[in-house]
Amino acid sequence: MTDWLDQMVGDWVLEGRSVPDDPAQVRTGVERVIRQDAWIVIEGEGYRFQLANDPATGRVTGDFVHWEHPQLWTYDGAVEEDGALHLYSRGPDMTGRGVETDYVDVFEIVSPDERRSIGRVRAADGSWQDFSRTTYRRREG
């Protein structure tokens, strides 16, 4: 698992889009991913993500915080059959009803210089629905 996480280390330029695609919801930025002992630390503009392989379970554990929101997201996941890291969490649903629902963030390594993430939320029928897609390209120089 550590080797898989190490693929994310580096400086990245990102473009994120909402699903369905809304040009008003496109975000761009940069992200730095470093190795800090057992953890990888992902820092972007306004957020911080920390991930580590838990040797006791063989799974990935972590947390995420966005400076504009009081929610601390905690994650548990693993690299699944599709080769992507699937991180599961629970948090407030997007309807504003004040209830919690399930989420999964899927991290894919496309090549040494490109990766993607997909944010998914559990729908009322139990299926997963994409709500965001982000592409990261390694910064040169």
DSSP file (Angstrom, degrees, kcal/mol; ACC not computed):
  #  RESIDUE AA STRUCTURE BP1 BP2  ACC     N-H-->O    O-->H-N    N-H-->O    O-->H-N    TCO  KAPPA ALPHA  PHI   PSI    X-CA   Y-CA   Z-CA
    1    1 A M     >        0   0    0      0, 0.0     4,-2.3     0, 0.0     5,-0.2   0.000 360.0 360.0 360.0 -41.1    0.0    0.0    0.0
    2    2 A T  H  >  +     0   0    0      1,-0.2     4,-2.2     2,-0.2     5,-0.1   0.909 360.0  53.4 -56.3 -41.8    2.8    2.4    0.8
    3    3 A D  H  > S+     0   0    0      1,-0.2     4,-0.8     2,-0.2    -1,-0.2   0.903 107.2  51.9 -59.6 -40.3    4.1    2.1   -2.7
    4    4 A W  H >4 S+     0   0    0      1,-0.2     3,-1.2    -3,-0.2     4,-0.3   0.947 110.4  47.3 -62.0 -47.9    0.6    3.0   -4.1
    5    5 A L  H >< S+     0   0    0     -4,-2.3     3,-2.0     1,-0.3     4,-0.4   0.854 102.2  65.0 -62.1 -35.0    0.4    6.1   -2.0
    6    6 A D  H >< S+     0   0    0     -4,-2.2     3,-1.2     1,-0.3    -1,-0.3   0.759  87.0  70.7 -61.7 -23.8    3.9    7.2   -3.0
    7    7 A Q  T << S+     0   0    0     -3,-1.2    -1,-0.3    -4,-0.8    -2,-0.2   0.750  94.6  56.1 -62.7 -22.0    2.6    7.6   -6.6
    8    8 A M  T <  S+     0   0    0     -3,-2.0    -1,-0.2    -4,-0.3    -2,-0.2   0.629  80.4 112.1 -85.2 -14.1    0.7   10.6   -5.4
    9    9 A V    <   +     0   0    0     -3,-1.2     2,-0.3    -4,-0.4    25,-0.2  -0.382  54.8  59.4 -65.9 133.5    3.7   12.4   -4.0
   10   10 A G  E    S-A   33   0A   0     23,-2.3    23,-2.9    -2,-0.1     2,-0.4  -0.864  89.2 -58.2 143.9-174.7    4.7   15.6   -5.9
   11   11 A D  E     -A   32   0A   0     -2,-0.3   128,-3.2   128,-0.2     2,-0.3  -0.895  54.6-172.2-105.6 133.0    3.4   19.0   -7.0
   12   12 A W  E     -AB  31 138A   0     19,-3.2    19,-2.6    -2,-0.4     2,-0.4  -0.923  24.9-144.3-131.3 147.8    0.2   18.9   -9.1
   13   13 A V  E     -AB  30 137A   0    124,-2.9   124,-2.8    -2,-0.3     2,-0.3  -0.930  33.0-161.7-104.0 135.2   -2.0   21.3  -11.1
   14   14 A L  E     -AB  29 136A   0     15,-2.7    15,-1.6    -2,-0.4     2,-0.4  -0.877  24.4-169.8-126.0 153.2   -5.6   20.4  -10.8
   15   15 A E  E     -AB  28 135A   0    120,-2.1   120,-2.4    -2,-0.3     2,-0.4  -0.950  16.9-169.5-136.5 118.0   -8.9   21.1  -12.6
   16   16 A G  E     -AB  27 134A   0     11,-3.2    11,-2.4    -2,-0.4     2,-0.4  -0.866   2.4-172.0-111.5 142.3  -12.1   20.0  -10.8
   17   17 A R  E     - B   0 133A   0    116,-3.0   116,-2.5    -2,-0.4     9,-0.1  -0.967  21.3-122.8-131.6 146.5  -15.6   19.8  -12.2
   18   18 A S  E     - B   0 132A   0      4,-0.4   114,-0.3    -2,-0.4     4,-0.2  -0.468  39.0 -98.6 -79.5 159.5  -19.0   19.2  -10.8
   19   19 A V  S    S+     0   0    0    112,-1.8     2,-0.2     2,-0.2   110,-0.0  -0.993 116.1  39.4-123.4 122.2  -21.2   16.4  -12.0
   20   20 A P  S    S-     0   0    0      0, 0.0    -2,-0.1     0, 0.0     2,-0.1   0.555 119.5-104.6 -67.6 157.7  -23.2   17.1  -14.0
   21   21 A D        +     0   0    0     -2,-0.2    -2,-0.2    -4,-0.1     3,-0.1  -0.310  44.2 177.6 -61.8 125.6  -20.8   19.5  -15.6
   22   22 A D    >   -     0   0    0     -4,-0.2     3,-2.9    -2,-0.1    -4,-0.4  -0.959  24.6-149.7-130.2 111.2  -21.5   23.1  -14.7
   23   23 A P  G >  S+     0   0    0      0, 0.0     3,-1.0     0, 0.0    -1,-0.1   0.772  99.2  60.0 -53.9 -26.3  -19.0   25.7  -16.1
   24   24 A A  G 3  S+     0   0    0      1,-0.2    -3,-0.0    -3,-0.1     0, 0.0   0.664 101.9  55.1 -74.0 -14.6  -19.7   27.9  -13.0
   25   25 A Q  G <  S+     0   0    0     -3,-2.9     2,-0.3    -7,-0.1    -1,-0.2   0.208  76.6 121.5-104.5  14.4  -18.4   25.1  -10.8
   26   26 A V    <   -     0   0    0     -3,-1.0     2,-0.4    -4,-0.1    -9,-0.2  -0.623  40.7-171.0 -78.4 132.5  -15.0   24.5  -12.4
   27   27 A R  E     -A   16   0A   0    -11,-2.4   -11,-3.2    -2,-0.3     2,-0.3  -0.970   6.0-172.5-124.9 144.2  -12.1   25.0  -10.0
   28   28 A T  E     +A   15   0A   0     -2,-0.4     2,-0.3   -13,-0.2   -13,-0.2  -0.884  23.1 117.6-127.1 161.1   -8.4   25.1  -10.7
   29   29 A G  E     -A   14   0A   0    -15,-1.6   -15,-2.7    -2,-0.3     2,-0.3  -0.987  51.4 -81.4 172.3-166.5   -5.4   25.2   -8.4
   30   30 A V  E     -A   13   0A   0     -2,-0.3    15,-0.5   -17,-0.2     2,-0.4  -0.915  29.1-164.0-127.5 155.5   -2.3   23.5   -7.2
   31   31 A E  E     -AC  12  44A   0    -19,-2.6   -19,-3.2    -2,-0.3     2,-0.5  -1.000   6.1-155.0-142.0 138.1   -1.7   20.7   -4.8
   32   32 A R  E     -AC  11  43A   0     11,-2.7    11,-3.0    -2,-0.4     2,-0.5  -0.962   7.7-168.8-115.3 130.3    1.4   19.5   -3.0
   33   33 A V  E     +AC  10  42A   0    -23,-2.9   -23,-2.3    -2,-0.5     2,-0.3  -0.979  13.1 176.2-120.1 121.1    1.6   15.9   -1.8
   34   34 A I  E     - C   0  41A   0      7,-2.3     7,-2.6    -2,-0.5     2,-0.5  -0.853  31.5-121.2-122.2 158.0    4.5   15.1    0.6
   35   35 A R  E     - C   0  40A   0     -2,-0.3     2,-0.4     5,-0.2     5,-0.2  -0.881  26.0-178.2 -94.9 126.1    5.6   12.0    2.5
   36   36 A Q  E >   - C   0  39A   0      3,-3.4     3,-2.1    -2,-0.5     2,-0.3  -0.820  59.8 -73.1-126.0  88.5    5.8   12.6    6.2
   37   37 A D  T 3  S-     0   0    0     -2,-0.4    -1,-0.1     1,-0.3     0, 0.0  -0.437 118.9  -4.8  56.9-119.9    7.0    9.4    7.8
   38   38 A A  T 3  S+     0   0    0     -2,-0.3    15,-0.6    -3,-0.1    -1,-0.3   0.673 128.2  73.4 -75.7 -16.2    4.1    6.9    7.6
   39   39 A W  E <   -CD  36  52A   0     -3,-2.1    -3,-3.4    13,-0.2     2,-0.4  -0.646  65.1-147.3-101.6 150.8    1.7    9.6    6.2
   40   40 A I  E     -CD  35  51A   0     11,-2.8    11,-2.4    -2,-0.2     2,-0.5  -0.958  20.9-154.0-104.6 140.6    1.2   11.3    2.9
   41   41 A V  E     -CD  34  50A   0     -7,-2.6    -7,-2.3    -2,-0.4     2,-0.6  -0.967   5.4-162.9-118.7 123.3    0.0   14.8    3.4
   42   42 A I  E     -CD  33  49A   0      7,-3.5     7,-2.8    -2,-0.5     2,-0.5  -0.924  11.0-177.0-108.3 118.8   -2.0   16.5    0.6
   43   43 A E  E     +CD  32  48A   0    -11,-3.0   -11,-2.7    -2,-0.6     2,-0.2  -0.971   9.6 158.6-122.7 129.0   -2.3   20.3    0.8
   44   44 A G  E >   -CD  31  47A   0      3,-1.9     2,-1.2    -2,-0.5     3,-1.0  -0.636  57.5 -56.4-128.2-171.4   -4.3   22.4   -1.6
   45   45 A E  T 3  S-     0   0    0    -15,-0.5     3,-0.1     1,-0.3   -14,-0.0  -0.598 125.1  -6.9 -75.8  99.0   -5.8   25.9   -1.5
   46   46 A G  T 3  S+     0   0    0     -2,-1.2    21,-2.6     1,-0.2    22,-0.4   0.496 122.6  72.7  97.5   5.5   -8.1   25.7    1.6
   47   47 A Y  E <   -DE  44  66A   0     -3,-1.0    -3,-1.9    19,-0.2     2,-0.3  -0.975  51.5-159.4-149.5 162.5   -7.8   22.0    2.5
   48   48 A R  E     -DE  43  65A   0     17,-2.2    17,-2.3    -2,-0.3     2,-0.4  -0.982   7.9-172.1-145.6 132.5   -5.6   19.3    3.9
   49   49 A F  E     -DE  42  64A   0     -7,-2.8    -7,-3.5    -2,-0.3     2,-0.4  -0.975   3.9-167.4-124.6 135.1   -5.9   15.5    3.5
   50   50 A Q  E     +DE  41  63A   0     13,-2.6    13,-1.8    -2,-0.4     2,-0.4  -0.994   9.3 176.8-128.4 131.5   -3.8   13.0    5.4
   51   51 A L  E     +DE  40  62A   0    -11,-2.4   -11,-2.8    -2,-0.4     2,-0.3  -0.986   3.6 168.1-136.1 143.1   -3.5    9.3    4.5
   52   52 A A  E     -DE  39  61A   0      9,-2.3     9,-2.8    -2,-0.4     2,-0.5  -0.993  38.0-110.5-149.6 152.6   -1.6    6.3    5.9
   53   53 A N  E     - E   0  60A   0    -15,-0.6     7,-0.2    -2,-0.3     3,-0.1  -0.737  30.8-141.2 -79.8 126.2   -1.5    2.6    5.5
   54   54 A D  E >>> - E   0  59A   0      5,-3.6     4,-3.0    -2,-0.5     3,-0.9  -0.811   8.8-161.2 -90.5 108.7   -2.7    1.0    8.8
   55   55 A P  T 345S+     0   0    0      0, 0.0    -1,-0.2     0, 0.0     5,-0.0   0.765  86.9  60.8 -64.5 -23.4   -0.4   -2.0    9.4
   56   56 A A  T 345S+     0   0    0      1,-0.2    -2,-0.0     3,-0.1    -3,-0.0   0.828 122.9  18.9 -71.2 -31.1   -2.9   -3.5   11.8
   57   57 A T  T <45S-     0   0    0     -3,-0.9    -1,-0.2     2,-0.2     3,-0.1   0.611  93.5-127.6-113.8 -17.5   -5.7   -3.7    9.2
   58   58 A G  T  <5S+     0   0    0     -4,-3.0     2,-0.2     1,-0.3    -2,-0.0   0.613  74.7 113.8  74.8  11.7   -3.9   -3.5    5.9
   59   59 A R  E   <S-E   54   0A   0     -5,-0.7    -5,-3.6    19,-0.1     2,-0.4  -0.636  72.6-106.0-110.5 168.7   -6.3   -0.6    5.0
   60   60 A V  E     -EF  53  77A   0     17,-3.1    17,-2.2    -7,-0.2     2,-0.3  -0.816  35.1-173.1 -95.4 134.1   -5.8    3.1    4.4
   61   61 A T  E     +EF  52  76A   0     -9,-2.8    -9,-2.3    -2,-0.4     2,-0.3  -0.867  18.3 130.6-120.4 157.8   -6.9    5.5    7.1
   62   62 A G  E     -EF  51  75A   0     13,-1.5    13,-2.9    -2,-0.3     2,-0.3  -0.995  35.9-124.3 179.2-178.0   -7.1    9.2    7.0
   63   63 A D  E     -EF  50  74A   0    -13,-1.8   -13,-2.6    -2,-0.3     2,-0.4  -0.968  10.1-155.3-148.3 164.3   -8.8   12.5    7.4
   64   64 A F  E     -EF  49  73A   0      9,-2.3     9,-2.4    -2,-0.3     2,-0.4  -0.999   7.6-176.0-143.1 137.4   -9.7   15.6    5.5
   65   65 A V  E     -EF  48  72A   0    -17,-2.3   -17,-2.2    -2,-0.4     2,-0.5  -1.000  10.6-160.5-136.1 137.3  -10.5   19.1    6.5
   66   66 A H  E >   -E   47   0A   0      5,-0.5     3,-2.2    -2,-0.4   -19,-0.2  -0.976  22.5-135.6-113.2 127.1  -11.6   22.1    4.5
   67   67 A W  T 3  S+     0   0    0    -21,-2.6   -20,-0.1    -2,-0.5    -1,-0.1   0.721 101.5  54.7 -59.1 -24.6  -10.9   25.4    6.2
   68   68 A E  T 3  S+     0   0    0    -22,-0.4    -1,-0.3    -3,-0.0   -21,-0.1   0.559 105.3  59.1 -86.0  -7.4  -14.4   26.8    5.3
   69   69 A H    <   -     0   0    0     -3,-2.2    -3,-0.4     2,-0.1    -1,-0.0  -0.957  68.8-145.0-126.7 140.4  -16.3   23.9    6.8
   70   70 A P        +     0   0    0      0, 0.0     2,-0.3     0, 0.0    -1,-0.1   0.569  67.0 111.0 -79.2  -7.2  -16.4   22.6   10.4
   71   71 A Q        -     0   0    0     -5,-0.1     2,-0.7     1,-0.0    -5,-0.5  -0.519  55.1-155.1 -72.6 126.1  -16.8   19.0    9.3
   72   72 A L  E     -F   65   0A   0     -2,-0.3     2,-0.5    -7,-0.1    -7,-0.2  -0.919  14.8-152.2 -96.9 116.3  -13.8   16.7   10.0
   73   73 A W  E     -F   64   0A   0     -9,-2.4    -9,-2.3    -2,-0.7     2,-0.4  -0.768   7.9-162.6 -91.3 129.9  -14.0   13.8    7.5
   74   74 A T  E     -F   63   0A   0     -2,-0.5    16,-0.4    16,-0.3     2,-0.3  -0.906  10.1-156.3-111.9 145.1  -12.5   10.5    8.5
   75   75 A Y  E     +F   62   0A   0    -13,-2.9   -13,-1.5    -2,-0.4     2,-0.3  -0.881  19.6 179.6-126.4 149.6  -11.7    7.9    5.9
   76   76 A D  E     +FG  61  88A   0     12,-1.6    12,-2.9    -2,-0.3     2,-0.3  -0.976  32.4 118.4-141.8 133.6  -11.2    4.1    5.7
   77   77 A G  E     -FG  60  87A   0    -17,-2.2   -17,-3.1    -2,-0.3     2,-0.3  -0.953  35.9-142.0-171.7-168.8  -10.4    2.3    2.5
   78   78 A A  E     - G   0  86A   0      8,-1.4     8,-2.6    -2,-0.3     2,-0.6  -0.973  40.8 -82.3-163.0 164.9   -8.2    0.2    0.3
   79   79 A V  E     - G   0  85A   0     -2,-0.3     6,-0.3     6,-0.3     2,-0.1  -0.731  56.6-156.3 -76.3 123.6   -7.0   -0.3   -3.3
   80   80 A E    >   -     0   0    0      4,-2.5     3,-2.7    -2,-0.6     4,-0.1  -0.314  34.1 -79.5 -99.5-177.8   -9.8   -2.3   -4.9
   81   81 A E  T 3  S+     0   0    0      1,-0.3    -2,-0.0     2,-0.1    -1,-0.0   0.745 125.2  63.0 -55.4 -28.0  -10.0   -4.6   -7.9
   82   82 A D  T 3  S-     0   0    0      2,-0.2    -1,-0.3     1,-0.1     3,-0.1   0.481 114.9-114.2 -77.7  -0.7  -10.1   -1.7  -10.3
   83   83 A G  S <  S+     0   0    0     -3,-2.7     2,-0.3     1,-0.3    26,-0.3   0.415  79.9 117.4  84.6  -2.0   -6.6   -0.6   -9.1
   84   84 A A  S    S-     0   0    0     24,-0.1    -4,-2.5    -4,-0.1     2,-0.6  -0.678  70.9-113.8 -99.5 153.0   -7.9    2.6   -7.6
   85   85 A L  E     -GH  79 107A   0     22,-2.4    22,-2.9    -2,-0.3     2,-0.6  -0.774  29.4-161.3 -85.1 120.7   -7.9    3.7   -4.0
   86   86 A H  E     -GH  78 106A   0     -8,-2.6    -8,-1.4    -2,-0.6     2,-0.5  -0.926   5.3-169.6-107.6 117.1  -11.4    3.9   -2.6
   87   87 A L  E     -GH  77 105A   0     18,-2.8    18,-2.6    -2,-0.6     2,-0.3  -0.936   7.6-155.9-112.5 119.9  -11.8    5.9    0.6
   88   88 A Y  E     +GH  76 104A   0    -12,-2.9   -12,-1.6    -2,-0.5     2,-0.3  -0.731  20.3 159.2-100.6 142.6  -15.1    5.7    2.4
   89   89 A S  E     - H   0 103A   0     14,-2.3    14,-2.6    -2,-0.3     2,-0.4  -0.912  29.7-132.7-148.9 172.9  -16.6    8.3    4.7
   90   90 A R  E     + H   0 102A   0    -16,-0.4   -16,-0.3    -2,-0.3    12,-0.2  -0.999  38.5 134.6-134.7 138.1  -19.8    9.5    6.2
   91   91 A G  E     - H   0 101A   0     10,-2.2    10,-2.9    -2,-0.4    -2,-0.0  -0.944  55.0 -42.1-165.4-176.7  -21.0   13.1    6.4
   92   92 A P  E     - H   0 100A   0      0, 0.0     8,-0.3     0, 0.0   -21,-0.0  -0.306  61.6-115.8 -62.2 139.3  -23.8   15.5    5.9
   93   93 A D    >   -     0   0    0      6,-2.9     3,-0.8     1,-0.1     5,-0.2  -0.263  20.8-115.8 -72.2 166.9  -25.9   14.9    2.8
   94   94 A M  T 3  S+     0   0    0      1,-0.2    -1,-0.1     2,-0.1    27,-0.0   0.428 102.6  75.1 -85.6   0.6  -26.0   17.5    0.1
   95   95 A T  T 3  S-     0   0    0      4,-0.1    -1,-0.2     1,-0.0    -2,-0.0   0.626  98.6-124.7 -88.2 -12.2  -29.7   18.3    0.4
   96   96 A G  S <  S+     0   0    0     -3,-0.8    -2,-0.1     3,-0.2    -1,-0.0   0.647  71.6 129.7  78.7  14.2  -29.3   20.3    3.6
   97   97 A R  S    S-     0   0    0      2,-0.1     3,-0.1     1,-0.0    -3,-0.1   0.556  77.2-115.3 -78.7  -7.3  -31.8   18.1    5.4
   98   98 A G  S    S+     0   0    0      1,-0.3     2,-0.3    -5,-0.2    -1,-0.0   0.686  75.6 120.7  82.2  17.6  -29.4   17.6    8.3
   99   99 A V        -     0   0    0     -6,-0.0    -6,-2.9    -8,-0.0    -1,-0.3  -0.757  58.6-120.6-110.0 161.2  -29.0   13.9    7.8
  100  100 A E  E     +H   92   0A   0     -2,-0.3     2,-0.3    -8,-0.3   -10,-0.0  -0.666  29.2 176.6 -99.0 156.9  -25.8   12.0    7.2
  101  101 A T  E     -H   91   0A   0    -10,-2.9   -10,-2.2    -2,-0.3     2,-0.3  -0.897  32.5 -87.8-146.4 175.1  -25.0    9.8    4.2
  102  102 A D  E     -H   90   0A   0     -2,-0.3    20,-2.5   -12,-0.2     2,-0.3  -0.648  37.3-175.1 -92.0 146.1  -22.2    7.7    2.8
  103  103 A Y  E     -HI  89 121A   0    -14,-2.6   -14,-2.3    -2,-0.3     2,-0.3  -0.936   8.7-164.4-132.4 156.2  -19.4    9.1    0.5
  104  104 A V  E     -HI  88 120A   0     16,-2.1    16,-2.4    -2,-0.3     2,-0.5  -0.980   6.2-158.1-141.1 133.8  -16.5    7.5   -1.4
  105  105 A D  E     -HI  87 119A   0    -18,-2.6   -18,-2.8    -2,-0.3     2,-0.5  -0.959  13.7-157.9-107.4 125.7  -13.5    9.3   -2.9
  106  106 A V  E     -HI  86 118A   0     12,-2.5    12,-1.9    -2,-0.5     2,-0.5  -0.921   3.5-163.5-110.2 121.2  -11.9    7.3   -5.6
  107  107 A F  E     -HI  85 117A   0    -22,-2.9   -22,-2.4    -2,-0.5     2,-0.4  -0.918   9.3-172.8-107.5 122.2   -8.2    8.0   -6.5
  108  108 A E  E     - I   0 116A   0      8,-2.9     8,-2.4    -2,-0.5     2,-0.7  -0.924  19.7-144.3-116.4 138.5   -6.9    6.7   -9.8
  109  109 A I  E     + I   0 115A   0     -2,-0.4     6,-0.2   -26,-0.3  -101,-0.0  -0.911  20.8 174.7 -98.3 113.4   -3.3    6.8  -11.1
  110  110 A V  E     -     0   0A   0      4,-1.7     5,-0.2    -2,-0.7    -1,-0.2   0.889  67.4 -30.2 -84.0 -44.5   -3.6    7.3  -14.8
  111  111 A S  E >  S- I   0 114A   0      3,-2.2     3,-1.4     0, 0.0    -1,-0.4  -0.919  76.7 -80.7-159.5 174.7    0.2    7.6  -15.4
  112  112 A P  T 3  S+     0   0    0      0, 0.0     3,-0.1     0, 0.0    -2,-0.0   0.762 132.6  38.4 -58.4 -21.3    3.2    8.8  -13.5
  113  113 A D  T 3  S+     0   0    0      1,-0.1    25,-2.2    24,-0.1     2,-0.3   0.303 115.5  52.3-113.3   8.4    2.2   12.4  -14.4
  114  114 A E  E <   +IJ 111 137A   0     -3,-1.4    -3,-2.2    23,-0.2    -4,-1.7  -0.992  52.4 165.4-147.2 137.9   -1.6   12.2  -14.2
  115  115 A R  E     -IJ 109 136A   0     21,-2.1    21,-3.1    -2,-0.3     2,-0.3  -0.949  15.3-152.9-142.1 164.3   -4.1   11.1  -11.6
  116  116 A R  E     -IJ 108 135A   0     -8,-2.4    -8,-2.9    -2,-0.3     2,-0.4  -0.946   2.7-159.7-135.4 155.5   -7.8   11.6  -11.1
  117  117 A S  E     -IJ 107 134A   0     17,-2.3    17,-2.8    -2,-0.3     2,-0.4  -0.995   4.5-163.6-133.8 146.7  -10.2   11.7   -8.2
  118  118 A I  E     -IJ 106 133A   0    -12,-1.9   -12,-2.5    -2,-0.4     2,-0.5  -0.996   9.3-149.5-128.5 126.2  -14.0   11.1   -8.3
  119  119 A G  E     -IJ 105 132A   0     13,-2.3    12,-3.0    -2,-0.4    13,-1.3  -0.841  20.9-176.6 -95.1 130.8  -16.3   12.1   -5.5
  120  120 A R  E     -IJ 104 130A   0    -16,-2.4   -16,-2.1    -2,-0.5     2,-0.4  -0.958  12.4-160.7-130.3 147.7  -19.4    9.9   -5.0
  121  121 A V  E     -IJ 103 129A   0      8,-2.4     8,-2.7    -2,-0.3     2,-0.5  -0.942  30.1-108.3-124.5 146.9  -22.4   10.1   -2.7
  122  122 A R  E     - J   0 128A   0    -20,-2.5     6,-0.2    -2,-0.4   -20,-0.1  -0.626  36.5-143.7 -76.2 123.3  -24.8    7.3   -1.9
  123  123 A A    >   -     0   0    0      4,-3.4     3,-2.1    -2,-0.5   -21,-0.1  -0.352  27.8-101.2 -81.5 166.4  -28.2    7.9   -3.5
  124  124 A A  T 3  S+     0   0    0      1,-0.3    -1,-0.1     2,-0.1    -2,-0.0   0.794 123.8  56.2 -58.5 -30.1  -31.5    7.1   -1.9
  125  125 A D  T 3  S-     0   0    0      2,-0.1    -1,-0.3     1,-0.0     3,-0.1   0.438 121.7-106.8 -84.1   1.8  -31.7    3.9   -4.0
  126  126 A G  S <  S+     0   0    0     -3,-2.1    -2,-0.1     1,-0.3     2,-0.1   0.291  80.9 123.2  93.8 -10.1  -28.3    2.7   -2.7
  127  127 A S        -     0   0    0     -5,-0.1    -4,-3.4     1,-0.1     2,-0.4  -0.363  65.6-110.2 -79.7 164.5  -26.4    3.4   -5.8
  128  128 A W  E     - J   0 122A   0     -6,-0.2     2,-0.5    -3,-0.1    -6,-0.2  -0.827  29.9-163.4 -94.9 133.3  -23.3    5.7   -6.0
  129  129 A Q  E     - J   0 121A   0     -8,-2.7    -8,-2.4    -2,-0.4     2,-0.2  -0.974  18.1-126.8-118.8 128.1  -23.7    9.0   -7.9
  130  130 A D  E     + J   0 120A   0     -2,-0.5   -10,-0.3   -10,-0.2     3,-0.1  -0.471  31.1 168.5 -67.1 138.6  -20.7   11.0   -9.0
  131  131 A F  E     +     0   0A   0    -12,-3.0  -112,-1.8     1,-0.4     2,-0.3   0.478  64.6  20.8-125.0 -13.2  -20.7   14.6   -7.9
  132  132 A S  E     -BJ  18 119A   0    -13,-1.3   -13,-2.3  -114,-0.3    -1,-0.4  -0.991  52.4-168.4-154.3 150.4  -17.2   15.7   -8.7
  133  133 A R  E     -BJ  17 118A   0   -116,-2.5  -116,-3.0    -2,-0.3     2,-0.4  -0.994  11.3-173.1-137.6 130.6  -14.3   14.8  -11.0
  134  134 A T  E     -BJ  16 117A   0    -17,-2.8   -17,-2.3    -2,-0.4     2,-0.4  -0.987   9.2-158.0-128.8 135.4  -10.8   16.2  -10.7
  135  135 A T  E     -BJ  15 116A   0   -120,-2.4  -120,-2.1    -2,-0.4     2,-0.4  -0.933   9.3-163.2-110.3 134.7   -7.8   15.7  -12.9
  136  136 A Y  E     -BJ  14 115A   0    -21,-3.1   -21,-2.1    -2,-0.4     2,-0.4  -0.965   3.4-169.2-119.5 132.4   -4.3   16.3  -11.6
  137  137 A R  E     -BJ  13 114A   0   -124,-2.8  -124,-2.9    -2,-0.4   -23,-0.2  -0.984  32.2-108.0-122.6 133.4   -1.2   16.8  -13.8
  138  138 A R  E     -B   12   0A   0    -25,-2.2  -126,-0.3    -2,-0.4     2,-0.2  -0.307  35.5-119.2 -60.1 133.9    2.3   16.8  -12.4
  139  139 A R        -     0   0    0   -128,-3.2  -128,-0.2     1,-0.1     2,-0.2  -0.522  26.7-129.1 -74.1 140.0    3.9   20.3  -12.3
  140  140 A E              0   0    0     -2,-0.2    -1,-0.1     1,-0.2  -128,-0.0  -0.594 360.0 360.0 -87.9 151.7    7.0   20.6  -14.4
  141  141 A G              0   0    0     -2,-0.2    -1,-0.2     0, 0.0    -2,-0.0   0.455 360.0 360.0  78.5 360.0   10.2   22.1  -13.1
